[in-house]
Amino acid sequence: MKTRQRVALAHGHRCAGCGRLWMASRDQIDHVIPLERGGSNDDANLQPLCDACHKAKTAAEAGARAGR
């Protein structure tokens, strides 16, 4: 089973952010702790996020890196 499938299945095919139904064709697998901050590619550090939640998390992380 591919990583995306395992992670989505472990989360009930739901976005870890908002609970929306996660679809592989449009949504993302996200690192809970980004690789640049010491996170890993282990399934335990991965979560399914819908496109909207992934964009919001990415923007928040970019703001944190910029010191906002």
N, C-alpha and C positions, 0 to 999 in steps of 0.2 A: 504494500500500500504506500502511495506517495505521501510525503510530509504534509502537503496541503490537505489531503483527504483525512489523514490521521488527526490533525489539529482540529479541523472542522467537525469531525465526528466526536472528538473528545468534548467539544463545546456544544454539542447538539445541533450543529449547523446554524448557530445563532451568533450574531455579532456580540463580542465580549463587551462592547461599549453601550449599545442601546437595546440589544436583544432582538433586533430585526433579523429575519431569515437571511442567512449568509449564502451567497451564490458565487461559485468559483469563477463564473464568466465575467463578473463585474467587481468583485470585492477582493480584499487583500488579506494576506497572512502577515502579521505584524510582530516585531520583536518587542516584548513587554519592556525589557531593558535593552536599549539600542546597543548594537555591537560596539560602537565607538565609546560607550560608557562601561564596557566590560561584560555586556550580555553575551549569550551564547546562541548557537543555532539549535540547541536542544529543544525538543517538543515542549518542555516545561516553560520555556521562555518565549513561546510563540502563542499567538492568539488570532482568531479570525476577527477582522473588523470590516464593517461595511465601508464603502468608499467615503461617505461623509464623516464617519468617526475617524477613519485613517487620516483624512485631510486635516481634521481638527487636531488630532494628536501630533501629527507632523508639524503643524504650525506652532503648537504650544512648545514642542521640543526646540524648534528653531528659535523661538522667543527666549527660552531659557538659556540657550547657548549664547545668544546676543546680550544676555544680562538684563533682560526686561523683567 
